[in-house]
Amino acid sequence: MEIKLTRIGKIAILAALSDESEEETIKADVLAGNNNIRLAVTFISGTRGKINETFTRNILNAAIQNNVIRKTPGQMHAVLHAALEALQGVTPQTTSVSSSVKVKVAICTDGVWLAVAAYGDSAVSPFTNHERCGFGIMHL
């Protein structure tokens, strides 16, 4: 099945869900499309409390270091909002127990919109491990 990678939300979600070889294919397809789309992928892990403290900063740094955005207030603001939306999906808010979280995060832009997608696992113990996914999109 051929998947068309033309929308940044779809690209970010697929990149976050992908394994290493699939990620390389996605990156190659995005570059080959020559459509001003930029993509960065990073991993974030830690306890829920630590993730809540560092998630947006890590995503912002990945976006800047990988030239997904320029270091301007408006673009940085968009990354922060999209990252906060994605964070809501990957950190359980219904329990006071500190769970561990490990997610792959993709940041994608077309120069007008920016998407952040996160996919991974969360657990209070190895026996309660389960998948989580979060997504956020914001206008630059």
Helices and strands as residue ranges (DSSP letters): H 8-17, H 20-33, E 38-47, H 48-65, H 73-90, E 100-109, E 113-123, G 126-128, E 130-139
